[in-house]
Amino acid sequence: MAAQPFPTYLRLLGPNTTLLPFRPATAVEPDREVDLTTGLATRRALLDRLETIGELAPNAPLSFLVVKTSGRGRCDSDAALRMVATKIRELIRSTDVVGRLTGTSFGVVLQGTGVVAAGAVAARLTHHLNRLAE
């Protein structure tokens, strides 16, 4: 069974956009900043960092990408999620922040990055993540 390609989704978030908090259906996640499976920031830590960056430089460009892996064949296992997390870390700058948003999706905060550059990052991520599925 061939894995489906990762589509590129890029949505502009305005100054009045609110990201709804994630509430797991089961137990409440303990206060921690690192996801134990992927080694990335947790959802709470990622969104806190996004908010802090926006407050520190409200007029600077800031982009947020969501990488969804669910329904992509082999991408739902812990090993596959770790592989995707590692690849995302390799492809972004050291000043950018990546974290796990949900069980099978990741968020990337691109500091100082406008729409055109964010589109290029999304295209690069899509290209390289599709190669992982081959």
C-alpha positions in Angstrom: 0.0 0.0 0.0 1.6 3.3 -1.1 1.5 6.2 1.3 -0.4 9.3 0.2 1.7 12.4 -0.3 1.7 15.2 2.3 -0.3 18.1 0.9 0.9 21.6 1.6 -1.5 23.6 3.7 -0.7 27.3 4.5 -3.3 29.4 6.2 -2.6 33.0 7.2 -3.4 33.8 10.8 -4.4 37.4 11.5 -3.8 39.4 14.7 -7.3 38.4 16.0 -6.9 34.7 15.2 -7.3 32.5 18.3 -5.9 29.0 18.5 -8.3 26.8 20.5 -6.7 24.9 23.3 -6.4 21.2 22.8 -8.2 19.1 25.4 -7.5 15.4 25.2 -10.5 13.1 25.5 -8.7 11.0 28.1 -6.3 12.1 30.8 -5.0 15.7 31.2 -1.4 15.9 30.1 1.0 16.8 33.0 2.9 20.0 32.9 5.9 19.3 30.7 7.5 21.1 27.8 8.9 18.1 25.9 6.8 15.5 24.2 8.2 12.1 25.3 7.6 10.3 22.0 9.2 12.8 19.6 11.4 15.0 21.8 9.8 18.1 20.5 7.9 20.8 22.3 4.5 19.9 23.6 1.4 21.6 22.2 1.2 23.9 25.3 4.9 24.8 25.1 4.7 25.5 21.3 1.7 27.7 21.6 3.2 29.5 24.6 6.3 30.2 22.5 4.2 31.4 19.6 2.4 33.8 21.9 5.6 35.1 23.5 7.3 35.7 20.1 4.2 37.6 18.9 4.2 39.8 22.0 7.9 40.5 21.8 7.9 41.6 18.2 4.2 42.4 17.3 5.2 44.1 14.0 7.7 41.5 12.8 6.6 38.8 10.3 5.6 35.5 11.9 4.3 32.4 10.3 2.8 29.1 11.7 2.7 25.9 9.7 0.8 22.7 10.5 2.2 19.4 9.3 -0.5 16.7 9.4 0.6 13.1 9.2 -2.6 11.2 10.0 -4.0 9.0 7.3 -0.7 8.7 5.6 -0.2 5.0 5.8 2.8 4.1 8.1 3.0 7.6 9.7 0.9 6.7 12.8 3.5 4.6 14.6 5.8 6.2 17.2 8.9 5.3 15.1 7.4 7.1 12.1 6.4 10.1 14.2 10.0 10.3 15.5 11.3 10.1 11.9 9.0 12.9 10.8 10.0 15.0 13.8 13.7 14.5 13.1 13.2 15.5 9.4 11.3 18.6 10.3 14.0 19.7 12.8 16.7 19.1 10.0 14.8 21.3 7.5 14.0 24.4 9.7 16.3 27.1 11.0 17.7 26.9 14.6 15.6 30.0 15.4 12.3 28.3 14.4 10.3 26.2 16.9 8.6 22.9 16.2 6.3 21.0 18.4 3.7 18.2 18.5 0.2 19.7 18.2 -1.8 16.5 18.4 -1.1 12.8 18.2 -0.2 12.9 14.5 0.3 16.6 13.7 3.1 19.1 14.2 3.3 22.9 14.3 6.2 25.0 13.2 6.7 28.6 14.3 8.7 30.5 11.7 10.1 33.7 13.2 10.7 36.6 10.9 9.1 34.7 8.0 6.4 36.2 5.8 3.9 34.6 3.5 6.2 33.9 0.5 9.1 32.5 2.6 6.6 30.4 4.7 5.2 29.0 1.4 8.8 28.0 0.4 9.3 26.3 3.8 6.0 24.4 3.4 7.0 23.3 -0.1 10.4 22.1 1.1 8.8 20.2 4.1 6.3 18.6 1.7 8.9 17.5 -0.7 11.2 15.9 1.9 8.4 14.4 4.0 7.0 12.8 0.8 10.4 11.2 0.3 10.2 9.6 3.7 7.0 7.8 2.6 8.6 6.2 -0.4 
